C-alpha cells in the first residue's frame, strides 16, 4: 500500500493553482494573491496632526511654565480634509483636528487637554518637543514598499493596508468549488429521526465545514443511495466542480461502486489504499486536471483524510504558498499501545497543551474510526510511525497541530 507521505506527494504533484483573476477588494478576504503587491502610494500622503489640539512652533514654548504660560493668538480652526491657506507665524497657533494637514510654519501639536483657551487665544503652561503628535508623510507606507507576497492569504489588516495604498482590486486565485457527496442507503438527514439500521449523515456537514474552513466553497449534494445508476448520474453532475470529494462506497463491499463508476467515466486511478489507520481505503483519481478524492465513510476517518490530504491540495489549488500545518514534538502523557508489528502509520486524536517550555499531549479518549466524540476536544494529531506498536507514558510523539495556521 501507498504510505501517507507517498500519497500526499502524489496528490500535490498532480494539482496546480487555478488561474488567477482580478477581484474587487471587498471580495478577496482569505484568498491568496497571485503576485507580490507593492504600495502605489505614500501613506499618509501629507504630514498631519495625530491629535485634536493646537498646531504651534515649538520654539514659542521654550519658556512656558505654570507660573508664566505662553500666550498665543489663535488664527482659526482647521478640520480634517481642509488646508490652511497661509503660514503660522511667531506667537500664533491654529486650532487643529486629528488628521488635518500640518500648517506651514508649525512643527508641533499641543493636545487640547494641555491648554487653556479662549475664543481667539490659547495659553500653554509647559514646553513641548518639536515634532510631537505629528504623523509624517510616508511614515506608514512608502511608494514601492512590499505589502503582500505572492501566495499569502489575505487578512483584514492586509486589505486595509492595500486599500490605503490604492488597490481597488487585486490579482487573486479563485475560491475553488468542491462537490461533496455522501453515499449509503443507511444515511438520513440530520433533521430526521433514524429508523432501524439508519444513521444521521454527519459526514456531509463535517466535510463541508472542513472545506469551507480552508477557504474553498463546498457544494453539497443530497445523500446518494447505493445504486449504480443514481451514483453515476450524481457523479457526472458533480464533475462540473473544480474538485470532487466523495465519502463512502470506496471499499470492497458488494455495494461499493465508486471506484468502478469513476473509472468508467474516464478517471485515472493514481492510488487506492494508504497504509494508515484510520482511513486506509483512501482513493485518488484525476479526470484531466480535475482531482477526485474517494474517502472512507467512517466519520473520523473521513475528517482525518480531509485534514491530511484534501486540505493541502485545496490550498495549493487556491494558490497558497504554505500548505501544511505546523509540526511539533510532544510527550504523550498516557502512552499508547497498538497492534504488534502493524505496518501502518497510526493517527491518534490528542489534546495538546504547552507546559514548561514544551508540549504535552493526551488522547481524547477511545480512538475508534467511527467515534466522532474523539474529535470534540482534539486540537492535534499524533503520528505513530509504521512498525511502532507502543509509546510509553511520557514518550515522544510527533504532532500535526490542526488548529494552527499552515507554516510551511
Steps between C-alpha positions, in 0.01 A plus 500: 500500500598862448649667808347825628802701383488341154125558474530868586787547255308331219203728565698823520708410193180486293307808610583855401369846589195608305565800271477832684269789421437849636233535766369805689661567834173423683503139370860388564511424873670162551613464138862465390654781299651393169798739500702719734309821575687827559359827622389739229485794738672672788287467816425742645545715192551814711628578848202536736385533856471189717292682763225755547684805627703798381761516227786717631871579464697311769740794537210717622458270804857476627433727801142387571425408863204477735595833652572664164289335227566581137213695346440441127254658258270242335452560129202268464398134470630234263285187454605172342465533125571876498826685427612822668569755226791679667779447750499518880748754628675567833254544788220337301316165509231321306233284660528165317311169483647150471601424142512861380814602303772661711492874417807670356715652769402253774690197623319381814149409617395586854205281614189698587500362856839667565368848424284778635311661215292797413316601186807625316786409735657200673734470798752217534673436833796279405740448210439226241769331290507578129315239291279355775151369405573529129464229233767546236426451132591144403561379856243222452564390141755605240451476125615156372509352852425124493160445663397142423697213348365272230324199652409679822142475623342840547405606853293803603816696583646424156183624333505822701862571402431417135201734496713779645765426236253547214390148404134485397536143372762228530642208298392197704448129451131409510314326778463148360173310492505157665215258432435295817308172467406261776381152408314224677145367531534521878528880508222742590493875535604647835146632548353149485462241772697198375301179468638150553837461329520869406738774619509877460734631231773674702762471225336746262498775760843428649674476162327810359608688813860387447490608135364842596755534782788487255347771282336288229131492409321173585223389263303237695295239315206305645587163642553246222346155530706186441378473142724502192278707275432764764863524602616535139248776431595698812872456434461633145326808639760543778782499245401855407678612820877557525545208740282199584506352848296189578457316829404136523463234233875482449595171663449142374142425604225384263350849498827693463462620141700820510832379356342319208269787403775763522726302272221437250450877491865536396666576831856367534577332830819635658480286811252316715569407863748669727696320771347685791242468774233629495420571137671222303259481204582847365489533122626774272415545132561765235254574221706726279614770742212437744590320825254252648531374856327182613490508878388230741160541662598459865459854637839538671682342207319737262598810700856382542536441125373848424742652752808309386451472123214711367577822687861533372379425145223760518743759635743432216220533246403834654856627464612498863874483557470321836322164483573310820407533867780560752692196621606463862633239738311425820496258790203263489389502862290185504707303251346270238498134405408376154514187290835323509692534174236724339644617164272805496544856628251568779340840553384567855267782599657693786469813710829691497597770748815699567664435834847577631635611165379188319184326381302240690237290323233262620255281312149636460358161599424179306645524149251303286459635146124541546525693828435864419523575871877455464504814281318724748806590707776423249727787398775281357576165341780281634678292235619155601739367232456162335638211702468688832248323723559676830575845638589497868323753725682828450666373183562726199256534211484730198191720475316671218352811666161501329366824647799713405557670166723337240866598536675310219 
